Amino acid sequence: MRRRIGILTSGGDCPGLNAAIRGVARAAYEMFDAEIVGIHDGYRGLIEGDYSEMTRSQFSGILTLGGTILGTSRTPFRNMRVIGDDNVDKVAMMKKTYKGLQLDCLITLGGNGTHKTANLLAQEGLNVIGLPKTIDNDLYGTDFTFGFHTANDIATDVIDRIHSTAASHGRCMCIEIMGNKAGWLTLYSGVAGGADVILIPEIPYDIDKVAEVVKRRAESNKGFTIIAVAEGAMDKDESKLKKKEREARRAAGFSSSAYLAKQLQEKVGVEARSVVPGHIQRGGTPSAYDRVLSTEFGVHAAELIRDGVFGVTVALKGNEITHNPLSEVAGVAKLVPPDHQMITTARDIGISFGD
C-alpha cells in the first residue's frame, strides 16, 4: 500500500534533525511503498505550498549533517489562528496544502511551539506525528529530546576551555548557556564542566549568595570562579517583575551573564567577564548519542505510520522508544524540578545554585 508522507522541521535548528528525517525515510522505504514530500521552512512552507517531492538519494549522506536539509522557520503558535494584513487563514491554507498533496501523514520535527501547532492540525482532522527536538530538553513526556546531548557536549567543551583562561587570570567567568525557560542544558553542562555555580531559571538566585562563593574562591589559592548561567536565569528581584518588564530589561542589553558579571564586579571587586557561546551550541554535526536517538525516533514514526497511529509524538521513556498523545504534551513545558536528582548531585559536590 502506498503512503505519502510530508515532513517539515520547524522552530530553531539543532543537531540531529537530518538524522531523524533520514530515519523516517529509510524505515518507511523498507516497511511500505512510501513517497516523501519535503515541506520547506517549517509551517511557512505548509501555509504557502512550498514543497518538493523527494527521492531516496536525498536521504543519503545526511546522518552526520547538522542543521536541516528542509530549512526551518518560526511561525508562532499564538498567530496561527490570527488573520493578519495579508488576509491569509493559516490553518485553512495548511489543510489545503496537506489535502492537495494527498498526504497520508505529516511528520513535524520541532519543540514546544511546533507541537502545539501539530496538535492543532490533529484536532482539525489531519494525520500528524511529532518528533521531539530541542537543545533545551523541555518537552513534556520524553526523558530526552534529540539535539540536547550534542548541545550539552558543546556547552561542556566551552566551559572546559574557559577554565584555563579563568585560572590564568584569576577571573570570575560567567558563561551564558542557552535555555530561556528551562535550565536542563545549563544544569548538565555545568555539572559536566565542573562549574562552581549553576544558575537556572527555575531557581531564582540571591546575588549575595553568589558573591559569597566568588569572594571565598578569590581569597583561596585557586582564585577563579566558573559560573554556568542560563540565558533565562534571574535574581530574586528580577523574578518578581512581570514578563514584559523582564523582556524590556533584556532588550536593553542586560543579558543574564552580562548582568551577573556587572553585579559581581561591583559587589566583590573581582574581574568578572561574560562569555556567550550563543548559536555555537546548536550548530555542527550531531553527537553519536543524538544520531542514534534521532534514528530511533524516526524509525518509530515510520512504524506508527505503518500501523495507522496518528495524533501522537514520539518519546523516550527509560530505555523504551514510545509515543504520547499530542493533546497531552502540546504546550506543557518540562522544567527542572528543584528536587531533581541532578540538582541534589550538584549540591552534594559543593556546587551553589545561589539560593
GURODREN-273941 format. One line per 3 residues: number of its first residue (from 1); their letters; for each residue x, y, z of C-alpha. Coordinates in nm, 4 decimals, padded with zeros to 6 digits. Example, Ala and Ser with C-alpha at 12.3 -4.5 7.8 and 13.67 -1.06 7.14 Angstrom:
2
1> AS> 01.2300,-00.4500,00.7800 | 01.3670,-00.1060,00.7140
END
This chain:
355
1> MRR> 00.0000,00.0000,00.0000 | 00.1341,00.3428,-00.0945 | 00.1685,00.6105,00.1728
4> RIG> 00.2553,00.9738,00.1033 | 00.4398,01.1349,00.3922 | 00.5003,01.5059,00.4384
7> ILT> 00.7956,01.6069,00.6571 | 00.8769,01.9501,00.7970 | 01.1195,02.0937,01.0502
10> SGG> 01.0020,02.3940,01.2486 | 01.1450,02.6340,01.5075 | 01.5125,02.6560,01.5974
13> DCP> 01.7513,02.4183,01.4241 | 01.9557,02.1642,01.6177 | 02.1891,01.8715,01.5510
16> GLN> 02.0006,01.5510,01.4712 | 01.7230,01.6888,01.2506 | 01.8680,01.5362,00.9358
19> AAI> 01.9371,01.2078,01.1147 | 01.5707,01.1942,01.2198 | 01.4498,01.2788,00.8667
22> RGV> 01.6744,01.0022,00.7355 | 01.5397,00.7588,00.9969 | 01.1800,00.8241,00.8949
25> ARA> 01.2515,00.7944,00.5221 | 01.4741,00.4873,00.5274 | 01.2427,00.2956,00.7597
28> AYE> 00.9378,00.3961,00.5542 | 01.1024,00.2778,00.2321 | 01.1781,-00.0558,00.3992
31> MFD> 00.8330,-00.1075,00.5516 | 00.5949,00.0014,00.2780 | 00.5590,00.1787,-00.0572
34> AEI> 00.6495,00.5308,00.0533 | 00.6581,00.8687,-00.1153 | 00.8199,01.1513,00.0769
37> VGI> 00.7316,01.5189,00.0337 | 00.9679,01.7711,00.1926 | 00.7914,02.0837,00.3206
40> HDG> 01.0290,02.3797,00.3059 | 01.0974,02.6119,00.6017 | 00.8567,02.4650,00.8522
43> YRG> 00.4924,02.5672,00.8739 | 00.5585,02.8576,00.6384 | 00.6049,02.6052,00.3601
46> LIE> 00.2863,02.4247,00.4575 | 00.0950,02.7529,00.4578 | 00.2374,02.8753,00.1272
49> GDY> 00.2543,02.5404,-00.0508 | 00.6346,02.5431,-00.0741 | 00.7490,02.1812,-00.1039
52> SEM> 00.9381,01.9319,-00.3170 | 00.8961,01.5653,-00.3990 | 01.1975,01.3831,-00.2552
55> TRS> 01.3933,01.0855,-00.3821 | 01.5789,00.8122,-00.1940 | 01.9162,00.9591,-00.2820
58> QFS> 01.8369,01.2799,-00.0926 | 01.8401,01.0885,00.2355 | 02.1896,00.9552,00.1774
61> GIL> 02.4880,01.1186,00.3482 | 02.2843,01.3324,00.5887 | 02.3234,01.1284,00.9100
64> TLG> 02.6158,01.3425,01.0269 | 02.4972,01.6698,00.8767 | 02.3949,01.9493,01.1156
67> GTI> 02.1001,02.1802,01.0577 | 01.8145,02.0667,00.8352 | 01.8049,01.9953,00.4631
70> LGT> 01.4407,02.1114,00.4591 | 01.5064,02.4540,00.6092 | 01.3201,02.5881,00.9100
73> SRT> 01.1439,02.8984,01.0370 | 00.9479,03.0145,01.3363 | 00.5728,03.0611,01.2957
76> PFR> 00.4469,03.1377,01.6480 | 00.1524,02.9269,01.7579 | -00.0223,03.2321,01.9016
79> NMR> -00.0511,03.3707,01.5469 | -00.1773,03.0535,01.3802 | -00.5445,03.1449,01.4037
82> VIG> -00.4825,03.5173,01.3597 | -00.5576,03.6545,01.0132 | -00.3168,03.9420,00.9542
85> DDN> -00.2822,04.2145,00.6936 | -00.2115,03.9521,00.4261 | -00.5646,03.8160,00.4823
88> VDK> -00.4307,03.4594,00.4964 | -00.6148,03.1982,00.7020 | -00.3071,02.9986,00.8001
91> VAM> -00.4923,02.6945,00.9350 | -00.7112,02.6710,00.6264 | -00.4087,02.7019,00.3985
94> MKK> -00.2163,02.4295,00.5835 | -00.5136,02.1966,00.5492 | -00.5443,02.2874,00.1815
97> TYK> -00.1762,02.2083,00.1155 | -00.1997,01.8788,00.3067 | -00.5067,01.7668,00.1122
100> GLQ> -00.3754,01.8998,-00.2190 | -00.0613,01.6911,-00.1780 | -00.2787,01.3895,-00.0947
103> LDC> -00.0726,01.3232,00.2167 | -00.1471,01.0252,00.4364 | 00.0536,01.1731,00.7223
106> LIT> 00.2515,01.4814,00.8230 | 00.5683,01.4413,01.0314 | 00.6597,01.7537,01.2293
109> LGG> 01.0054,01.7829,01.3851 | 01.0201,02.0548,01.6481 | 00.9892,02.1814,02.0020
112> NGT> 00.7053,02.3165,02.2144 | 00.5632,02.5625,01.9609 | 00.5843,02.3089,01.6807
115> HKT> 00.3990,02.0525,01.8898 | 00.1204,02.2972,01.9747 | 00.0585,02.3600,01.6051
118> ANL> 00.0866,01.9865,01.5337 | -00.1842,01.9246,01.7922 | -00.3980,02.1975,01.6352
121> LAQ> -00.3695,02.0271,01.2956 | -00.4525,01.6900,01.4520 | -00.7660,01.8457,01.6042
124> EGL> -00.8501,01.9757,01.2559 | -00.8546,01.6166,01.1305 | -00.5066,01.5754,00.9795
127> NVI> -00.2891,01.2708,01.0464 | 00.0089,01.4117,01.2357 | 00.3069,01.2595,01.4162
130> GLP> 00.5548,01.4706,01.6103 | 00.9249,01.4147,01.6671 | 01.0654,01.5942,01.9748
133> KTI> 01.3705,01.8080,01.9067 | 01.5173,02.0893,02.1114 | 01.8502,02.1587,02.2759
136> DND> 01.6520,02.2818,02.5794 | 01.5160,01.9308,02.6560 | 01.1963,02.0954,02.7812
139> LYG> 00.9322,01.8864,02.6041 | 00.6981,01.7082,02.8418 | 00.6639,01.3298,02.8241
142> TDF> 01.0109,01.2377,02.6979 | 01.3279,01.1863,02.9016 | 01.5388,01.3443,02.6303
145> TFG> 01.4870,01.5302,02.3050 | 01.7328,01.4907,02.0205 | 01.9745,01.7812,01.9944
148> FHT> 02.0141,01.8109,02.3704 | 02.3110,01.5779,02.4134 | 02.5078,01.7396,02.1316
151> AND> 02.4432,02.0868,02.2731 | 02.5445,01.9563,02.6150 | 02.8745,01.8298,02.4721
154> IAT> 02.9388,02.1679,02.3069 | 02.8455,02.3714,02.6155 | 03.0637,02.1472,02.8311
157> DVI> 03.3539,02.1961,02.5912 | 03.3077,02.5748,02.6184 | 03.3201,02.5543,02.9981
160> DRI> 03.6286,02.3298,02.9788 | 03.8080,02.5813,02.7598 | 03.7143,02.8736,02.9822
163> HST> 03.8745,02.7024,03.2820 | 04.2293,02.7546,03.1606 | 04.1932,03.1249,03.0841
166> AAS> 03.9971,03.1843,03.4058 | 04.2697,03.0162,03.6096 | 04.5474,03.2017,03.4273
169> HGR> 04.3995,03.5437,03.5031 | 04.2219,03.4716,03.8304 | 03.8926,03.5809,03.6811
172> CMC> 03.5287,03.5097,03.7508 | 03.3812,03.3828,03.4232 | 03.0046,03.3936,03.3705
175> IEI> 02.9263,03.1543,03.0834 | 02.5803,03.2011,02.9345 | 02.4201,02.8742,02.8290
178> MGN> 02.1080,02.8591,02.6117 | 01.7801,02.7968,02.7910 | 01.5310,03.0786,02.8400
181> KAG> 01.2674,02.8931,03.0415 | 01.4283,02.5597,03.1282 | 01.7700,02.5028,03.2822
184> WLT> 01.8425,02.1468,03.1699 | 02.1312,02.2395,02.9397 | 02.2935,02.4684,03.1961
187> LYS> 02.2485,02.2098,03.4706 | 02.4002,01.9187,03.2795 | 02.6858,02.1133,03.1200
190> GVA> 02.7565,02.2913,03.4472 | 02.7988,01.9621,03.6304 | 02.9951,01.8064,03.3436
193> GGA> 03.2175,02.1139,03.3104 | 03.2952,02.1480,03.6793 | 03.1219,02.4827,03.7332
196> DVI> 03.1373,02.6314,04.0824 | 02.7967,02.7965,04.0499 | 02.4988,02.6977,03.8321
199> LIP> 02.2141,02.9446,03.7840 | 01.8940,02.8283,03.6158 | 01.5518,02.9913,03.5530
202> EIP> 01.3743,02.7536,03.7906 | 01.5772,02.8682,04.0933 | 01.5955,03.2500,04.1254
205> YDI> 01.9295,03.3371,04.2822 | 02.0372,03.5655,04.5637 | 02.3257,03.7736,04.4306
208> DKV> 02.4759,03.7928,04.7787 | 02.4936,03.4120,04.7958 | 02.6702,03.4006,04.4594
211> AEV> 02.9033,03.6798,04.5690 | 02.9973,03.4773,04.8784 | 03.1136,03.1886,04.6591
214> VKR> 03.3144,03.4201,04.4329 | 03.4737,03.6022,04.7270 | 03.5657,03.2776,04.9017
217> RAE> 03.7290,03.1398,04.5884 | 03.9032,03.4701,04.5127 | 04.0619,03.4553,04.8560
220> SNK> 04.1655,03.0916,04.8168 | 04.4689,02.9609,04.6350 | 04.2501,02.8884,04.3293
223> GFT> 04.1409,03.2470,04.2844 | 03.8975,03.1964,03.9950 | 03.5296,03.1061,03.9628
226> IIA> 03.3330,02.9370,03.6862 | 02.9624,03.0210,03.6733 | 02.7270,02.8469,03.4291
229> VAE> 02.4286,03.0787,03.3931 | 02.1221,03.0051,03.1820 | 02.0111,03.2829,02.9481
232> GAM> 01.6789,03.2850,03.1351 | 01.8295,03.2862,03.4849 | 01.7206,03.5737,03.7068
235> DKD> 01.7903,03.7021,04.0535 | 01.5149,03.7158,04.3138 | 01.4353,04.0808,04.2420
238> ESK> 01.4069,04.0236,03.8682 | 01.1880,03.7167,03.9259 | 00.9271,03.9479,04.0814
241> LKK> 00.8993,04.1552,03.7635 | 00.6278,04.0962,03.5089 | 00.7244,03.9101,03.1930
244> KER> 00.7128,04.2245,02.9767 | 00.9302,04.4119,03.2254 | 01.1906,04.1355,03.2190
247> EAR> 01.1840,04.1263,02.8394 | 01.2337,04.5046,02.8220 | 01.5277,04.4761,03.0613
250> RAA> 01.6939,04.2079,02.8480 | 01.6202,04.4014,02.5280 | 01.8163,04.6914,02.6749
253> GFS> 02.1287,04.4771,02.6697 | 02.1188,04.3186,03.0130 | 02.1807,03.9561,02.9190
256> SSA> 02.1879,03.7199,03.2159 | 02.5666,03.6739,03.2021 | 02.6496,04.0427,03.1459
259> YLA> 02.4168,04.1487,03.4263 | 02.5651,03.8883,03.6605 | 02.9247,03.9850,03.5785
262> KQL> 02.8436,04.3514,03.6433 | 02.6807,04.2702,03.9771 | 02.9729,04.0569,04.0935
265> QEK> 03.2349,04.3073,03.9854 | 03.0593,04.5745,04.1901 | 02.9956,04.3555,04.4951
268> VGV> 03.3211,04.1595,04.5189 | 03.5636,04.3730,04.3217 | 03.6862,04.0778,04.1159
271> EAR> 03.7484,04.0862,03.7442 | 03.4334,03.9270,03.6049 | 03.3725,03.8534,03.2390
274> SVV> 03.0688,03.7427,03.0417 | 03.1054,03.4672,02.7809 | 02.8207,03.3984,02.5363
277> PGH> 02.8779,03.0979,02.3047 | 02.5300,03.1528,02.1624 | 02.4314,02.9614,01.8499
280> IQR> 02.7539,02.7633,01.8546 | 02.5635,02.5393,02.0961 | 02.3075,02.4383,01.8342
283> GGT> 02.5374,02.4043,01.5329 | 02.7519,02.1385,01.3735 | 02.7420,01.7620,01.3483
286> PSA> 02.5273,01.5635,01.5942 | 02.6919,01.3500,01.8598 | 02.6829,00.9710,01.8357
289> YDR> 02.4090,00.9656,02.1011 | 02.1886,01.2058,01.9055 | 02.2457,01.0212,01.5776
292> VLS> 02.1190,00.7029,01.7413 | 01.8288,00.8694,01.9242 | 01.7184,01.0612,01.6135
295> TEF> 01.7290,00.7409,01.4097 | 01.5260,00.5531,01.6719 | 01.2679,00.8325,01.6824
298> GVH> 01.2452,00.8393,01.3031 | 01.2034,00.4627,01.2769 | 00.9308,00.4630,01.5423
301> AAE> 00.7458,00.7329,01.3477 | 00.7547,00.5111,01.0381 | 00.6203,00.2216,01.2462
304> LIR> 00.3334,00.4415,01.3646 | 00.2518,00.5361,01.0040 | 00.2525,00.1678,00.9089
307> DGV> 00.0186,00.0885,01.1991 | -00.2119,00.3861,01.1375 | -00.1397,00.5567,01.4718
310> FGV> -00.1636,00.9355,01.4481 | -00.2136,01.2368,01.6732 | 00.0919,01.1397,01.8767
313> TVA> 00.4515,01.2420,01.9355 | 00.7423,01.0038,01.9752 | 00.9172,00.9852,02.3135
316> LKG> 01.1972,00.8197,02.5088 | 01.0940,00.6766,02.8450 | 01.3675,00.4892,03.0236
319> NEI> 01.5133,00.2605,02.7574 | 01.1930,00.2410,02.5542 | 01.1022,00.4386,02.2431
322> THN> 00.7297,00.5024,02.2693 | 00.4766,00.7784,02.2000 | 00.2361,01.0156,02.3740
325> PLS> -00.0898,01.1744,02.2578 | -00.0187,01.5226,02.1214 | -00.3110,01.6531,02.3239
328> EVA> -00.1370,01.5542,02.6477 | 00.2064,01.7052,02.5796 | 00.1497,02.0046,02.3490
331> GVA> 00.2174,02.3272,02.5341 | 00.3325,02.1554,02.8543 | 00.6874,02.2625,02.9415
334> KLV> 00.9171,02.0212,03.1238 | 01.1073,02.2351,03.3723 | 01.3817,02.1301,03.6140
337> PPD> 01.2213,02.0298,03.9471 | 01.4039,02.1832,04.2468 | 01.4410,01.8349,04.3945
340> HQM> 01.5679,01.6718,04.0734 | 01.8423,01.4155,04.1312 | 02.0905,01.6163,03.9243
343> ITT> 02.0285,01.9195,04.1471 | 02.0924,01.7048,04.4532 | 02.4066,01.5593,04.2950
346> ARD> 02.5403,01.9064,04.2185 | 02.4700,02.0331,04.5689 | 02.6355,01.7277,04.7218
349> IGI> 02.9637,01.8068,04.5453 | 02.9552,02.1679,04.6570 | 02.8028,02.3443,04.3564
352> SFG> 02.5990,02.6505,04.4534 | 02.2682,02.7454,04.2938 | 02.2741,03.0886,04.4549
355> D> 01.9757,03.0123,04.6781
END
